Amino acid sequence: MNSDLSHPNNPVLTWICILAGITLYFIYYYLQDILYRKNLAFSDDISLLSHTRSVRTGKFMGVFFLGIVPMILLHTFFEIPYTILANAYSADGDALIRSMLWLVVLTPLILLITYTGSKRDFLRSRYPEIRIHQWSRILLARYLLWWLLYLVAYEFYFRFVFFYMLIEPFGVFGAIAFNTVLYCLAHAPKGRVETIGALPLGLALCAATYDTGSILTAGIAHVIVSFSTVLFCFYHNADMRLTKT
């Protein structure tokens, strides 16, 4: 990312986008919660199709509300091109090197935390979100793909719209504070463990984004967090197993 992507320091438009963005997130979360409520208990084979469809729909709603709609708002209010998603994730030269260094530091810590957390009943009761006993390799691959698409939009929403775009009007520390509070609040409904975990992770991802000028580090780090959480919880869940088909 570069200075050409910064929006004009217009307080009115800035706050309109902030309020619109927060509203979008709560709409998305409310709709997703309705879809996922029925997934709290394990599903039998008869209801497998509707069970997986609800999770897939929830991820795609995240792509829409946290990725597509914010891009439309940025284009409408600040005339930022729709290529902003690709530009936000771009990193080359020194930025790419710094991104890789951040990941070298963050990845072992993330894996240690998610592996340890996956042994707790609380986390295993939530992940994977598709609550079935037998998983095919195709289903697991599809589920991780839905997660990937969702996380691309999710990090664009939090680390670009609600961090990078706020640096100019609020300053670096103001943008970090705003982002961290919002990030923790977004995890609050998921329980104390995820809310507390969101604090250091949110700070680290904001720091990496500011240091590299790209949300690439944040995106990859969040993929590692989510994928490792899902796979470790799957591994430690005696009620789930991977079939050969």
N, C-alpha and C positions, 0 to 999 in steps of 0.2 A: 504494500500500500504506500501511497505517497500523499503529498500535500494537495494534489489535484483532486483527491477524493474527499477532502474536508468540505463540509457544507458551510454556507454563509452563517455567521454568528447572529442569527435572528431568534431572539428569545421566544417569541410567539410561536413560530413554526417548530422550534425545537421542542417546546412543551406539548404542542399538539401531537407531534410524533411520539413523544414519550408516553403520553396518556393513551394514545391509540395502540402503541405497542404493548403496554401493560394490559390493556383491555383484551387485546388479541390473545395474550397468554392465558388469561383467566377463562376466556371462552373455550380455548383449546383444552385446558385442564379439566374444565367441568364436563365437556363432551367426552373426553377420554375416560374420565372417572366413571361415567355412566356405562361406557362400553366394557370397562375392565372389572366392574363389580362382580360379574358372574364368573370371573376367572379365578376367584379366590380359592375355590375348591377344585379338586382334580376332576377332570372331565373324562367321560367314557368315550369309546370309539364312535358311538352314534352321533354325539354332538361335536366331534372333532372339527368338522368343517366350519360350523358357525363359531366355534371357539377360536380357531386360528384367524378367521376373517375379522373378528372383533379386534384382535391385537394388530393385525395388518392395517385395518382402518385407522386405529389410533395412531400408528406411526405415520401414515400418510397424511392424517390431519395435522400432525406436527410439522410436516414438510410444508403444508399449505399455509398454516397460520403463522409459523415462525420463520419461514423462508420466502415463499412466493408473495404473500401479502405485504410483508415489510419491504421487499424490493419494489413493489408497486407504489407504496407510500413514499419511499425515497426518490423514486423517479418523478412522482407527481409533485411533491413539495420542494425537492432540492435539485431536480433535473439530473439526478445521478443515473447513468446508463444501466441497463439491465445486466450488463456484463460485470456488475459490481461483485457478484458472488464469486466468480472466477478470479477477479482481481484481488479480492480480499484474501483468498487462499494462496495466491501466488507468492513465491519466494525464490530468489535466485542469488547467486554470488554470496556475499557476506551474510545476508538474511537467511539463506538456506543453511549455511554452516552453523549459524547461531541457533537456528531451530533444531538442528540435529543435536547440538550440545545440550540444549534444554531437555530434549527427549532422553539423552543418555543419563541425565541426572534424575528425571522424573519417573522413567519407566520402572526401574527396580523398586522404587518406593511405592508406586501404584500397585505393582504385582504383589508386593508383600502385604499391603493393606487389604487388597481385594481377596487374596488367598486366605488370610486370617479371618476376614469378615465372613467369607463363604461358609465357615464352619459353624456360624451362629444360626440358630433356627429362625430368627427374625428375618435375616437376609434371604435364606433359602425359601421362606414362605412367600417371597415376592418375586424372585427371579429363578428361572426364566418365567416370563409373564404368561406363556402358554402352559397351563397346568395340566399336562397329560403325562401318562406313565411311560409310553413307548414313543420314541422319537426316531424318525427316519433321517438319514443323512441329508436328504433333499429338504426336509422340513427345517432342520437345523441351519442349513445354508441359507434358506429363504429368510428365516427369522433374523439371522445376522445381517443379511442384506437390507432388510427393513430398518434395522437398527442403524446401519451405516448411513442410509439416506436421511433418516431422521436426525442423526447427529450432525450431518453437514449443515442442515437448516438450523439446528439448535445452537451450534457454535457461532454461526453467522448472526443469529439473533442476539446472543449474550455478549460475544466478544467483539462484534463489529457495531451493531446498532446500539447496544447498551454499554459499550465501552469506548471503542475507537471514535465513534461519532460524537461522544460527549466530552472528549478531551479538549476540543477548542472552546466550547462554551463554559465548561466547568473546571478546566484544568485537569492535570493528570490525577492528583490525589482525590479531587472531587469525583472524577469519573470512576476511579477505583472503588471509592466508598459507595457510590450509587450502585455500581454493578454488583459489589459483594453483598450488599443488603438485599437487593432484588434476587440475586442468585440463591441466597440462604432462604429467603421467603418462598421461593419456588420449590425448595426441597422440604419445607416445613411439614406439609401434609404427609410426607413419606416417613416421618418419624424423626426422633432426636438424633439417631446415629447418622442418617444421611444429611441432616441439617448441619450438624457439627462438622462432618466431613466436607461439606460444600464450602466452608469458610477458608481453610488453607488451600484447597484446590482452586477455588475461585480467585484468590489472591495470586497464586502461582501462574494461572493461565492469563490473567490480566498483565502480570509482569512480563511474561513471555511474549505476549502480543505487542506490548509497548516496546520491548527490547528489539524485536525482530521486524516490527512493522507489518506483520502478517498474522492471520489467524490459523496458519497451517499447524503450528505447534499445538495450539489449543485443540484443534480438530483431531489430530492424531492422538494426543494424550487422552482425549475423552473417548475415542474409539477403544483405546487400550483399557480404560477404566470399565467401560460397559461390556466389552467382549470378555474380558477376564472375569468380571463379576458373574456374567451369565454362565460361562464355561466352568468356572470353579464351583459355582452353586449347583450346576448340573452334576458335576463330578462327585460332590459331597452329598447329593440327595439320593438316598437309598430307594426312593420311590420312582426314580426316573432312570431310564436306560436307553442306549442307542442301539437300534436294530441294524441288521446287516443290509436291509433294503433301502 
